[in-house]
Amino acid sequence: MRKQYFYLLIFFVLFGVSSASVLEIYQQGDISQGQLASTLDTSLDASPLKLSEEELVSMVKPAVVRIVVHVEGDVSIAPFKINLKDFTVRSIPGEKPLKMPVNLDFAGSGFVVNPDGYILTNSHVVSDATAKIQVVEPIINLLLAGELSSLSDVEATKMNSSRTKEEGVAFGRQILDYVVEQSTFNLTKKIVVLDPTSKEVTLKKLTETGFPVEIMSVNDNWYKDDKDVAVLKILEKNLPSLRLGGGNKLSIGSPVYVFSFPSNAELNGNNLLESMFTKGVVSAFKNSQNTDFKIFQTDAKISTGSSGGPLFDTDGQVAGLVTMQTSSQSQSNGLSVVSTEQAGDNFAFAVPADIAKAILSNSFIINDEGNYGGHLKSGLILLHDNHCKLAIDEFELAKSVNEKFGVEKYVEPYIEQCNALIASGVSIDSKWDEFMNKIRSMGMLAWALVASGIFLLIGLGIGIAILFKHFKKDHLDVDHLKHVIGHQNTTSEAVSPQSPFATAVEQVGTLKNLRAEKETTEEGGMPDTASGISQVSNVNNIESKTLNHGELKPPNKSLLDYIKQAREAGLTFQAIEKALKDAGWSDDEISRALAVPQS
């Protein structure tokens, strides 16, 4: 029995070591339920998900919209004169105003910032000031060209040397303000956001079927303070939306991405609803005109129609709004910085997202990426870790947004990828899958630990079964022995001849009778039976011989025979001792008998 305890102890120790090793392997996994919940947290304080360029396109493109503005009416422009010698502009009394019709179409980009139809774009895309500037600027440029040609070479050289670039820009804006204020405009304006899923192929038809726009906030002084941000509203719900980040993560050299609808990229009518994706780096930070914030300058290529598109950082968050670009022609005369609607391909500027956040806050509009962005990113996180069944559930939820914004084509490739992983058996869709994936990733050592754990588990089970069997056997045999001894003198109950304890039990009964007869003889009585007398005589003879020689009293031979048979039957020392005490033998007799070595 002691050997059995020893082996069991070894099993427990080895099993504990193996279990600890396997547990350590499991705990090295990347995803637990708590970690997944933390990663999927879409609160503003959550760490953003790192997206590949393909994933960034899938998240952003459905939320980028094309904005079309149509302006018509008429204008009356009061005559004016520009003097480049002293940088002044004045009216010309007595001359009739210039009256002309207005029929303008221009476009820009924007992006959804709240699923309930709120859209950010540039103010210069939808501002009345933009339409007025576009009407009067050609006339101003015509007069400026005439004035420049009238200057002599000496006067032109003097002007260029005496005036700084900043003074030239300020004078150009002074001219614009003066002419606009002195002119009379009678204009009507229609602004629409084109339906991304429309089947029309002409701009006119797309404009007729587009979403009507309500201007929630616009800055008509965008060209004076550079806060070129406007908020629009369309009557659509559950739209794909983008989250605004902060420009504080960007530095010179940081990669950035631009999504927009550049007009000069259109090859045919099928491109009118397809936004373009370009990338570059932050090349500089420029002060705003009032030096109250920094403007990003990037080498990402943009062109006419890109104004209002989102500028993204590598975390997949909006860092700014593309607002205007440099024009070498306009800069050469030092008179203006024009919007993207007036220039060809060149480098872009962007208003930081913090300016847009402040404007949204002032308009009581919450920036919320909604169901599409939240579920798409959750699905991508799960897909990255091969949890494909859960990922598919998230992708299906991402598809359940406004069907007019056509997100299905951006989500379906990820669902197909998940199904392929499931079919190949790589998908991790349960705790067991996750555990086995970690085992495979750790190589042969992990397999050895798992195998040893299984072996020890089996061995532990066998050891416990054997031990339990012995405990049960000892318990039953002792109980049976007690029962037989208690009824030996009053019943004819016999131990089963098949029992290994039959002889031992009978011997204990005999020993009990022998003990009683011996005690009667010592008190002067007579034994009841002949066999009893014989047994007592034998005992007395043994005891007499022992005492005559001055030796220790030898153990009773019947006791020795019983002990031998009981031990051969498998009884423990404690069980034999207890049985003899119950039969009435003294401690001294039992001790002497048990002390005799068994051959």
ZATI-157110 format. One record per residue (C-alpha): residue in one letter; x, y, z; chain; residue number from 0. Coordinates in steps of 0.1 Angstrom, whole numbers, plus 5000, padded with zeros to 4 digits. Layout:
BEGIN
   res      X      Y      Z   chain     n
     A      X      Y      Z       A   NUM
...
END
This chain:
BEGIN
   res      X      Y      Z   chain     n
     M   5000   5000   5000       A     0
     R   5028   5024   5007       A     1
     K   5042   5019   4972       A     2
     Q   5008   5027   4958       A     3
     Y   5008   5060   4978       A     4
     F   5043   5068   4965       A     5
     Y   5033   5061   4929       A     6
     L   5002   5083   4932       A     7
     L   5023   5111   4946       A     8
     I   5046   5109   4916       A     9
     F   5016   5110   4893       A    10
     F   5003   5141   4910       A    11
     V   5036   5160   4908       A    12
     L   5042   5152   4871       A    13
     F   5006   5160   4862       A    14
     G   5008   5193   4880       A    15
     V   5040   5203   4861       A    16
     S   5026   5192   4828       A    17
     S   4993   5211   4834       A    18
     A   5012   5242   4843       A    19
     S   5032   5240   4811       A    20
     V   5001   5236   4789       A    21
     L   4983   5264   4808       A    22
     E   5013   5287   4801       A    23
     I   5011   5278   4764       A    24
     Y   4974   5286   4763       A    25
     Q   4978   5319   4782       A    26
     Q   5003   5330   4756       A    27
     G   4975   5333   4730       A    28
     D   4968   5367   4715       A    29
     I   4930   5369   4721       A    30
     S   4909   5363   4752       A    31
     Q   4874   5374   4757       A    32
     G   4885   5404   4777       A    33
     Q   4912   5414   4753       A    34
     L   4888   5411   4723       A    35
     A   4862   5433   4740       A    36
     S   4889   5458   4747       A    37
     T   4901   5457   4711       A    38
     L   4867   5461   4697       A    39
     D   4860   5491   4719       A    40
     T   4850   5519   4696       A    41
     S   4850   5547   4721       A    42
     L   4870   5578   4714       A    43
     D   4897   5568   4739       A    44
     A   4902   5533   4723       A    45
     S   4935   5527   4705       A    46
     P   4928   5528   4667       A    47
     L   4931   5497   4646       A    48
     K   4961   5496   4623       A    49
     L   4947   5492   4588       A    50
     S   4964   5481   4556       A    51
     E   4959   5503   4525       A    52
     E   4933   5479   4512       A    53
     E   4914   5479   4544       A    54
     L   4916   5517   4547       A    55
     V   4901   5520   4513       A    56
     S   4873   5496   4522       A    57
     M   4865   5516   4553       A    58
     V   4867   5551   4538       A    59
     K   4854   5550   4503       A    60
     P   4817   5543   4511       A    61
     A   4817   5574   4533       A    62
     V   4833   5598   4508       A    63
     V   4807   5617   4488       A    64
     R   4807   5639   4457       A    65
     I   4790   5673   4461       A    66
     V   4777   5693   4431       A    67
     V   4767   5729   4432       A    68
     H   4748   5747   4405       A    69
     V   4744   5785   4407       A    70
     E   4724   5806   4383       A    71
     G   4711   5842   4382       A    72
     D   4727   5875   4373       A    73
     V   4751   5901   4387       A    74
     S   4756   5938   4384       A    75
     I   4793   5948   4388       A    76
     A   4801   5984   4396       A    77
     P   4830   5998   4375       A    78
     F   4863   6000   4394       A    79
     K   4900   6008   4388       A    80
     I   4931   5990   4402       A    81
     N   4963   6011   4407       A    82
     L   4993   5988   4410       A    83
     K   5016   6018   4417       A    84
     D   5001   6025   4451       A    85
     F   4981   5993   4456       A    86
     T   4947   6008   4457       A    87
     V   4913   6000   4442       A    88
     R   4885   6026   4437       A    89
     S   4852   6029   4419       A    90
     I   4847   6049   4386       A    91
     P   4819   6074   4390       A    92
     G   4795   6080   4361       A    93
     E   4801   6047   4343       A    94
     K   4773   6021   4340       A    95
     P   4776   5989   4359       A    96
     L   4785   5957   4341       A    97
     K   4755   5933   4341       A    98
     M   4759   5897   4332       A    99
     P   4741   5864   4336       A   100
     V   4755   5837   4360       A   101
     N   4754   5800   4353       A   102
     L   4780   5781   4373       A   103
     D   4786   5745   4380       A   104
     F   4813   5733   4404       A   105
     A   4820   5702   4425       A   106
     G   4838   5692   4455       A   107
     S   4842   5663   4479       A   108
     G   4830   5655   4514       A   109
     F   4826   5627   4539       A   110
     V   4800   5615   4563       A   111
     V   4808   5622   4600       A   112
     N   4775   5610   4615       A   113
     P   4752   5582   4603       A   114
     D   4722   5605   4604       A   115
     G   4733   5623   4572       A   116
     Y   4758   5649   4585       A   117
     I   4787   5656   4561       A   118
     L   4818   5676   4563       A   119
     T   4833   5695   4534       A   120
     N   4851   5728   4527       A   121
     S   4832   5761   4531       A   122
     H   4845   5772   4498       A   123
     V   4827   5743   4481       A   124
     V   4792   5755   4492       A   125
     S   4797   5791   4503       A   126
     D   4779   5821   4486       A   127
     A   4813   5839   4487       A   128
     T   4827   5812   4464       A   129
     A   4801   5818   4438       A   130
     K   4806   5856   4440       A   131
     I   4844   5853   4438       A   132
     Q   4841   5830   4408       A   133
     V   4819   5856   4390       A   134
     V   4841   5886   4397       A   135
     E   4875   5870   4396       A   136
     P   4878   5868   4358       A   137
     I   4870   5905   4355       A   138
     I   4895   5913   4382       A   139
     N   4922   5892   4365       A   140
     L   4914   5909   4332       A   141
     L   4919   5944   4347       A   142
     L   4950   5933   4365       A   143
     A   4965   5921   4333       A   144
     G   4957   5954   4316       A   145
     E   4973   5974   4345       A   146
     L   5005   5952   4344       A   147
     S   5009   5957   4307       A   148
     S   5006   5995   4311       A   149
     L   5035   5996   4336       A   150
     S   5070   6004   4322       A   151
     D   5098   5980   4329       A   152
     V   5112   6004   4356       A   153
     E   5078   6007   4373       A   154
     A   5072   5969   4372       A   155
     T   5107   5963   4386       A   156
     K   5101   5988   4413       A   157
     M   5068   5973   4422       A   158
     N   5083   5938   4425       A   159
     S   5112   5950   4446       A   160
     S   5091   5972   4469       A   161
     R   5062   5949   4476       A   162
     T   5065   5916   4494       A   163
     K   5046   5885   4485       A   164
     E   5024   5888   4516       A   165
     E   5015   5924   4506       A   166
     G   5005   5912   4471       A   167
     V   4983   5884   4485       A   168
     A   4966   5909   4509       A   169
     F   4960   5934   4481       A   170
     G   4944   5906   4459       A   171
     R   4920   5899   4487       A   172
     Q   4913   5936   4492       A   173
     I   4903   5938   4455       A   174
     L   4880   5908   4459       A   175
     D   4863   5922   4489       A   176
     Y   4858   5956   4474       A   177
     V   4844   5943   4441       A   178
     V   4821   5918   4458       A   179
     E   4808   5945   4482       A   180
     Q   4802   5970   4453       A   181
     S   4784   5945   4431       A   182
     T   4748   5933   4432       A   183
     F   4741   5896   4430       A   184
     N   4708   5879   4423       A   185
     L   4716   5842   4426       A   186
     T   4700   5809   4433       A   187
     K   4720   5779   4444       A   188
     K   4713   5742   4444       A   189
     I   4735   5718   4463       A   190
     V   4732   5680   4460       A   191
     V   4752   5650   4472       A   192
     L   4753   5625   4443       A   193
     D   4737   5591   4450       A   194
     P   4767   5567   4451       A   195
     T   4746   5538   4436       A   196
     S   4730   5558   4408       A   197
     K   4731   5542   4373       A   198
     E   4731   5576   4356       A   199
     V   4762   5585   4336       A   200
     T   4758   5622   4330       A   201
     L   4764   5649   4356       A   202
     K   4731   5666   4348       A   203
     K   4711   5634   4355       A   204
     L   4731   5626   4386       A   205
     T   4724   5661   4399       A   206
     E   4687   5657   4393       A   207
     T   4686   5624   4412       A   208
     G   4710   5634   4440       A   209
     F   4703   5640   4477       A   210
     P   4692   5676   4484       A   211
     V   4715   5693   4509       A   212
     E   4708   5716   4538       A   213
     I   4737   5738   4550       A   214
     M   4741   5735   4588       A   215
     S   4772   5756   4591       A   216
     V   4794   5775   4567       A   217
     N   4821   5801   4570       A   218
     D   4819   5827   4543       A   219
     N   4852   5842   4554       A   220
     W   4871   5810   4547       A   221
     Y   4896   5829   4525       A   222
     K   4904   5853   4553       A   223
     D   4909   5830   4583       A   224
     D   4915   5796   4566       A   225
     K   4888   5778   4587       A   226
     D   4876   5763   4555       A   227
     V   4850   5738   4570       A   228
     A   4813   5735   4564       A   229
     V   4787   5710   4577       A   230
     L   4759   5697   4554       A   231
     K   4729   5675   4561       A   232
     I   4710   5651   4538       A   233
     L   4678   5633   4547       A   234
     E   4693   5598   4548       A   235
     K   4699   5575   4578       A   236
     N   4723   5547   4588       A   237
     L   4751   5559   4566       A   238
     P   4787   5547   4566       A   239
     S   4806   5573   4586       A   240
     L   4842   5583   4595       A   241
     R   4857   5592   4628       A   242
     L   4878   5623   4632       A   243
     G   4912   5619   4648       A   244
     G   4937   5645   4657       A   245
     G   4965   5660   4637       A   246
     N   4988   5659   4668       A   247
     K   5001   5625   4656       A   248
     L   5014   5639   4624       A   249
     S   5049   5652   4619       A   250
     I   5070   5661   4588       A   251
     G   5075   5629   4569       A   252
     S   5044   5612   4583       A   253
     P   5026   5591   4556       A   254
     V   4991   5604   4548       A   255
     Y   4963   5593   4524       A   256
     V   4937   5614   4505       A   257
     F   4903   5603   4493       A   258
     S   4884   5626   4469       A   259
     F   4867   5631   4436       A   260
     P   4892   5649   4414       A   261
     S   4873   5662   4383       A   262
     N   4902   5659   4359       A   263
     A   4905   5621   4366       A   264
     E   4872   5615   4349       A   265
     L   4876   5594   4317       A   266
     N   4838   5589   4311       A   267
     G   4805   5590   4329       A   268
     N   4813   5558   4348       A   269
     N   4840   5576   4368       A   270
     L   4817   5603   4382       A   271
     L   4809   5583   4414       A   272
     E   4843   5566   4419       A   273
     S   4865   5584   4445       A   274
     M   4902   5584   4440       A   275
     F   4929   5573   4465       A   276
     T   4963   5590   4466       A   277
     K   4991   5590   4492       A   278
     G   5020   5611   4502       A   279
     V   5038   5625   4532       A   280
     V   5034   5656   4553       A   281
     S   5060   5680   4538       A   282
     A   5055   5711   4560       A   283
     F   5033   5729   4586       A   284
     K   5020   5763   4577       A   285
     N   5006   5790   4599       A   286
     S   4970   5800   4593       A   287
     Q   4964   5837   4583       A   288
     N   4956   5845   4619       A   289
     T   4984   5822   4632       A   290
     D   4959   5805   4655       A   291
     F   4965   5769   4640       A   292
     K   4987   5750   4617       A   293
     I   4978   5739   4582       A   294
     F   4992   5706   4568       A   295
     Q   5011   5707   4536       A   296
     T   5014   5674   4518       A   297
     D   5028   5662   4485       A   298
     A   4998   5639   4479       A   299
     K   4986   5648   4444       A   300
     I   4951   5663   4442       A   301
     S   4933   5683   4416       A   302
     T   4900   5702   4409       A   303
     G   4871   5686   4428       A   304
     S   4893   5673   4457       A   305
     S   4884   5700   4481       A   306
     G   4866   5687   4512       A   307
     G   4880   5652   4509       A   308
     P   4894   5635   4541       A   309
     L   4932   5634   4548       A   310
     F   4940   5602   4567       A   311
     D   4968   5591   4589       A   312
     T   4981   5555   4592       A   313
     D   4958   5548   4621       A   314
     G   4928   5550   4597       A   315
     Q   4915   5583   4613       A   316
     V   4907   5616   4597       A   317
     A   4936   5640   4603       A   318
     G   4923   5668   4583       A   319
     L   4902   5682   4553       A   320
     V   4919   5688   4520       A   321
     T   4912   5725   4514       A   322
     M   4933   5742   4488       A   323
     Q   4965   5738   4468       A   324
     T   4992   5760   4454       A   325
     S   4991   5774   4419       A   326
     S   5023   5785   4403       A   327
     Q   5005   5809   4381       A   328
     S   4987   5827   4408       A   329
     Q   5017   5827   4431       A   330
     S   5038   5843   4403       A   331
     N   5018   5875   4404       A   332
     G   5016   5875   4442       A   333
     L   4979   5883   4443       A   334
     S   4960   5852   4454       A   335
     V   4959   5817   4467       A   336
     V   4931   5799   4448       A   337
     S   4910   5770   4458       A   338
     T   4913   5736   4443       A   339
     E   4884   5744   4420       A   340
     Q   4907   5769   4402       A   341
     A   4940   5751   4399       A   342
     G   4955   5721   4382       A   343
     D   4974   5692   4398       A   344
     N   4996   5704   4426       A   345
     F   5005   5699   4463       A   346
     A   4977   5700   4488       A   347
     F   4969   5718   4520       A   348
     A   4946   5705   4547       A   349
     V   4928   5720   4576       A   350
     P   4934   5699   4608       A   351
     A   4905   5678   4621       A   352
     D   4905   5697   4654       A   353
     I   4890   5727   4636       A   354
     A   4863   5704   4622       A   355
     K   4856   5689   4656       A   356
     A   4851   5724   4671       A   357
     I   4826   5733   4644       A   358
     L   4807   5701   4649       A   359
     S   4806   5707   4686       A   360
     N   4793   5743   4681       A   361
     S   4765   5728   4659       A   362
     F   4757   5701   4685       A   363
     I   4766   5673   4661       A   364
     I   4782   5642   4674       A   365
     N   4810   5626   4654       A   366
     D   4801   5589   4652       A   367
     E   4814   5562   4628       A   368
     G   4781   5543   4631       A   369
     N   4774   5506   4623       A   370
     Y   4796   5504   4592       A   371
     G   4829   5515   4606       A   372
     G   4824   5498   4639       A   373
     H   4814   5464   4626       A   374
     L   4839   5465   4597       A   375
     K   4868   5471   4621       A   376
     S   4855   5445   4645       A   377
     G   4853   5420   4617       A   378
     L   4888   5429   4605       A   379
     I   4902   5424   4640       A   380
     L   4886   5389   4641       A   381
     L   4898   5381   4606       A   382
     H   4933   5390   4615       A   383
     D   4932   5363   4642       A   384
     N   4914   5338   4620       A   385
     H   4882   5339   4641       A   386
     C   4862   5337   4609       A   387
     K   4827   5328   4619       A   388
     L   4825   5357   4643       A   389
     A   4841   5379   4617       A   390
     I   4815   5370   4591       A   391
     D   4788   5380   4616       A   392
     E   4804   5414   4620       A   393
     F   4808   5418   4582       A   394
     E   4771   5410   4577       A   395
     L   4762   5437   4602       A   396
     A   4785   5461   4584       A   397
     K   4766   5455   4552       A   398
     S   4733   5463   4569       A   399
     V   4737   5501   4564       A   400
     N   4719   5523   4539       A   401
     E   4719   5504   4507       A   402
     K   4722   5535   4486       A   403
     F   4758   5538   4497       A   404
     G   4769   5505   4482       A   405
     V   4790   5490   4509       A   406
     E   4785   5454   4498       A   407
     K   4813   5455   4472       A   408
     Y   4838   5465   4499       A   409
     V   4827   5439   4525       A   410
     E   4821   5408   4503       A   411
     P   4859   5402   4497       A   412
     Y   4865   5397   4534       A   413
     I   4835   5374   4538       A   414
     E   4849   5353   4509       A   415
     Q   4883   5353   4526       A   416
     C   4867   5340   4558       A   417
     N   4848   5313   4540       A   418
     A   4881   5301   4524       A   419
     L   4898   5299   4558       A   420
     I   4869   5280   4573       A   421
     A   4869   5255   4544       A   422
     S   4907   5250   4548       A   423
     G   4904   5243   4585       A   424
     V   4925   5273   4595       A   425
     S   4897   5292   4611       A   426
     I   4897   5295   4649       A   427
     D   4861   5294   4660       A   428
     S   4863   5278   4695       A   429
     K   4885   5277   4725       A   430
     W   4898   5243   4714       A   431
     D   4907   5257   4679       A   432
     E   4925   5286   4696       A   433
     F   4944   5262   4719       A   434
     M   4954   5239   4691       A   435
     N   4965   5269   4670       A   436
     K   4988   5280   4698       A   437
     I   5002   5244   4701       A   438
     R   5009   5243   4664       A   439
     S   5026   5277   4665       A   440
     M   5050   5266   4693       A   441
     G   5064   5235   4676       A   442
     M   5076   5202   4689       A   443
     L   5082   5213   4725       A   444
     A   5046   5221   4728       A   445
     W   5035   5188   4713       A   446
     A   5058   5170   4738       A   447
     L   5043   5188   4767       A   448
     V   5007   5181   4755       A   449
     A   5015   5144   4750       A   450
     S   5031   5141   4784       A   451
     G   5001   5158   4799       A   452
     I   4977   5133   4782       A   453
     F   4999   5104   4793       A   454
     L   5000   5116   4829       A   455
     L   4963   5122   4829       A   456
     I   4957   5086   4818       A   457
     G   4982   5073   4844       A   458
     L   4966   5094   4871       A   459
     G   4932   5079   4863       A   460
     I   4945   5043   4864       A   461
     G   4964   5050   4897       A   462
     I   4933   5065   4913       A   463
     A   4912   5036   4901       A   464
     I   4936   5010   4916       A   465
     L   4939   5028   4949       A   466
     F   4901   5032   4951       A   467
     K   4897   4994   4945       A   468
     H   4922   4986   4973       A   469
     F   4905   5009   4997       A   470
     K   4871   4995   4989       A   471
     K   4884   4959   4992       A   472
     D   4900   4965   5027       A   473
     H   4869   4983   5039       A   474
     L   4846   4954   5028       A   475
     D   4869   4927   5042       A   476
     V   4872   4944   5076       A   477
     D   4835   4949   5079       A   478
     H   4829   4913   5069       A   479
     L   4854   4901   5095       A   480
     K   4838   4921   5123       A   481
     H   4804   4907   5113       A   482
     V   4815   4871   5114       A   483
     I   4834   4875   5147       A   484
     G   4804   4891   5163       A   485
     H   4782   4862   5154       A   486
     Q   4807   4833   5156       A   487
     N   4792   4817   5189       A   488
     T   4755   4823   5181       A   489
     T   4750   4816   5144       A   490
     S   4760   4791   5118       A   491
     E   4770   4819   5094       A   492
     A   4800   4809   5074       A   493
     V   4825   4828   5053       A   494
     S   4822   4822   5016       A   495
     P   4846   4794   5006       A   496
     Q   4858   4816   4978       A   497
     S   4869   4844   5001       A   498
     P   4906   4846   5008       A   499
     F   4898   4853   5044       A   500
     A   4877   4822   5051       A   501
     T   4905   4804   5070       A   502
     A   4915   4835   5088       A   503
     V   4879   4842   5100       A   504
     E   4874   4807   5113       A   505
     Q   4908   4809   5131       A   506
     V   4898   4841   5148       A   507
     G   4866   4824   5161       A   508
     T   4886   4795   5174       A   509
     L   4910   4819   5190       A   510
     K   4882   4837   5207       A   511
     N   4868   4804   5221       A   512
     L   4903   4793   5231       A   513
     R   4908   4826   5250       A   514
     A   4876   4821   5269       A   515
     E   4884   4785   5279       A   516
     K   4919   4794   5290       A   517
     E   4906   4821   5313       A   518
     T   4881   4795   5328       A   519
     T   4908   4770   5335       A   520
     E   4930   4796   5352       A   521
     E   4901   4804   5375       A   522
     G   4897   4767   5385       A   523
     G   4869   4759   5362       A   524
     M   4867   4732   5336       A   525
     P   4865   4735   5298       A   526
     D   4831   4727   5282       A   527
     T   4844   4704   5255       A   528
     A   4871   4679   5249       A   529
     S   4886   4699   5221       A   530
     G   4886   4729   5244       A   531
     I   4905   4709   5271       A   532
     S   4930   4697   5245       A   533
     Q   4935   4732   5233       A   534
     V   4939   4746   5268       A   535
     S   4963   4717   5277       A   536
     N   4984   4725   5248       A   537
     V   4985   4761   5257       A   538
     N   4994   4753   5293       A   539
     N   5021   4729   5283       A   540
     I   5037   4755   5261       A   541
     E   5035   4781   5288       A   542
     S   5048   4757   5314       A   543
     K   5078   4747   5293       A   544
     T   5086   4784   5287       A   545
     L   5084   4793   5323       A   546
     N   5105   4763   5335       A   547
     H   5134   4774   5314       A   548
     G   5132   4810   5325       A   549
     E   5125   4822   5290       A   550
     L   5100   4847   5278       A   551
     K   5065   4834   5273       A   552
     P   5062   4823   5236       A   553
     P   5034   4836   5214       A   554
     N   5003   4815   5211       A   555
     K   5007   4792   5180       A   556
     S   4970   4797   5170       A   557
     L   4976   4835   5170       A   558
     L   5006   4830   5148       A   559
     D   4987   4809   5124       A   560
     Y   4959   4834   5122       A   561
     I   4982   4863   5116       A   562
     K   5000   4844   5089       A   563
     Q   4968   4836   5071       A   564
     A   4954   4871   5075       A   565
     R   4986   4886   5060       A   566
     E   4985   4862   5031       A   567
     A   4949   4873   5026       A   568
     G   4960   4909   5023       A   569
     L   4948   4924   5056       A   570
     T   4967   4954   5070       A   571
     F   4986   4954   5103       A   572
     Q   4960   4977   5118       A   573
     A   4931   4954   5106       A   574
     I   4947   4923   5121       A   575
     E   4954   4940   5154       A   576
     K   4919   4954   5157       A   577
     A   4904   4919   5149       A   578
     L   4924   4903   5177       A   579
     K   4915   4929   5202       A   580
     D   4879   4925   5194       A   581
     A   4883   4887   5200       A   582
     G   4895   4894   5235       A   583
     W   4933   4888   5233       A   584
     S   4955   4911   5254       A   585
     D   4978   4937   5241       A   586
     D   5008   4918   5253       A   587
     E   4998   4886   5236       A   588
     I   4990   4904   5204       A   589
     S   5023   4923   5205       A   590
     R   5044   4891   5210       A   591
     A   5025   4874   5182       A   592
     L   5028   4902   5157       A   593
     A   5065   4906   5165       A   594
     V   5073   4871   5152       A   595
     P   5087   4873   5117       A   596
     Q   5065   4857   5090       A   597
     S   5083   4831   5068       A   598
END
